[in-house]
Amino acid sequence: MLVRPAAVGQKRPFENTSLRSWPRSKMTKYTQYQEGELRAAAAAIANGYQDAAALRELLICTTSKTTCASVEEYLKPHLGEAALVNSLVVIALEGDDSGDAPWAAANLLAEAPAGALRPHEAALAELSTHPWSYLSVPARTALAKIRQ
C-alpha cells in the first residue's frame, strides 16, 4: 500500500499506534480465536490419530502457528507406525482439491522414517508427479529416503 506524505500537521493512518492502543475487544477476539484453536487441537490429540476425523483436524492444526508445535510433538513419535503412515498416504493422495489436510499429510510423510515409507513407494512416486508442489516436493523428499 502506498502511503502519501501527510500534509503538515496531519497524521498518517495508523501512525503512532501500537497493540496497546487497539480496542480491548479486538485483542480479546484474537485471543479467543487462539484459545479455540488450542482446544480443538487438544480434543483431536485426546481422540488420537487413529480416529479419521481427529487425524484430519490434527493435520489442519499443523498449518497454524498457534497449534503446530503441540500437534507435531504428538504426531512425530508415531511417524514410524504403519497405521499412521498409511492414513497419511491416503489423505495426501486426495490431492489439492481437498483443502489443507493433503499437503499437511505430505509434509509429515517427508519426515517419516524410510522403513515406514517403503511399503508406499508406488503411491509416493505417483504423488511426486503431482503438479501442485505442496504435494510433489514432500513426496520426492520421502522417496529420496527410500531410495538411498
N, C-alpha and C positions, 0 to 999 in steps of 0.2 A: 504494500500500500504506500503510495506516495504521500508524503506529508508536506504541504506547502508551508513556507515560513509564515509564522504568525505576524500579524501587524503589531506594531509596538504596543505593548501593554496587554495584548491578548494572549490567553493561554492556549496551547495546542491541546487537542483531545488527549486525555489520559496523562497529561503532564503532571509530574509530582504526585502520582498515585502509587499506592502500594497495596498489597493484600490487606493490610490493616485498615485501609480506608474503604474497603468494599463493604457493602451492607452485610450484616451478620447472616442474613437469610441465604445469601449466595454461598458463603463458606459452609453453612450447615447443610445445604443441599448436596454440595460436593462430598462432604464427609459422610453424609447418609448414603450416598451412592457407593462410596468405597466400602462402607460397612456392609452394605447389601451384597457387594461382590465377595467380600470375605466370608459372609455367612453362606453364600451359595457354594463357594469353594469348600468350606468346612463340611457342608452337608454332602457334597459329592465325594469327598475323601471318606466320610463316615460310611457311605454306601459302598465304596470300593470300586475299583476299575472293572471288576467282573460284571457289574451292572451296566448294560449298554447305555442307558440314559446318563448315568453318572460319568461314564468314560467320556461321552461327548461333552458334558459340562466341564470336566477336568481339562479336556483339550482346549475348549474355549477359554478357560481360565489361564492357560499358558500364554494367551495373547494379551493379557492385561498386566501392567506394571504392578498393580495392587496385589494380584494373586499368583503371579508367575512363580515366584520363589518357593512359596509353600507347596504349590501343586507339583513342581518339579522335584522338590525334596521328597514328596510322597511317591512319585512315579519312578524316578531313576533307579531305586534299588530293585524294582520289578522288571526292568527292561530286558533282563535275561530270561524271563518267564515266557514260555511258548504261548500261553493263552493271551497275554497282553500283546505280544508282537503280532500274533495272528489277527487280533482285533484292530490293531493299528494299520496293518496292511489292508484289511477290508475297508476301513474308513478312508485311507489315503487313496485307494482306487476309485472312490466315488467321484473324484475329480473336482474341478474348480467350481462347479455349479452347486455344490453342497455346503457353501458357507466356509467358515474358518476351520472347522474340525479336520478336513482332509489335509490341509497344509500344516496344521499343528501336529497331526499324526505323522506326516512325512518328516518333520523336524525331529520328532522323538525317535523315529526309525533310524535316522542318521547317527544317533547316539547309542543305539543298541549294540551289544557285542556281536561279533561276526558269527559265532556259533548259533545264536538265536535267529539271525537273519538268513542263514544258509538255506533252510527249507523254503524260503520265499524268494529265492534268486530270480525265478521267472517273473514273478509279479513285480519285483523291484526293477527288472530290466524293462518291463512294459511301462512302468511309471517313469523311468528315466528318459523316455522318449516323449513324454507329455509336453505340449507346447508351453504350458504355464511353468515358469521357472521355480515358483514356490513349491512345486511338486517334483519337478525333474532334478533339480540340483541336490536336494537332500537324498533322493533315490540314488543318484550317482555316487554320493558320499558313502551310502550304505553298501552299494555294490563294490566300491573300491575296497572296503573292509573285507568282504567275502573273497575277493579275487587276489588278495595279497599273498 
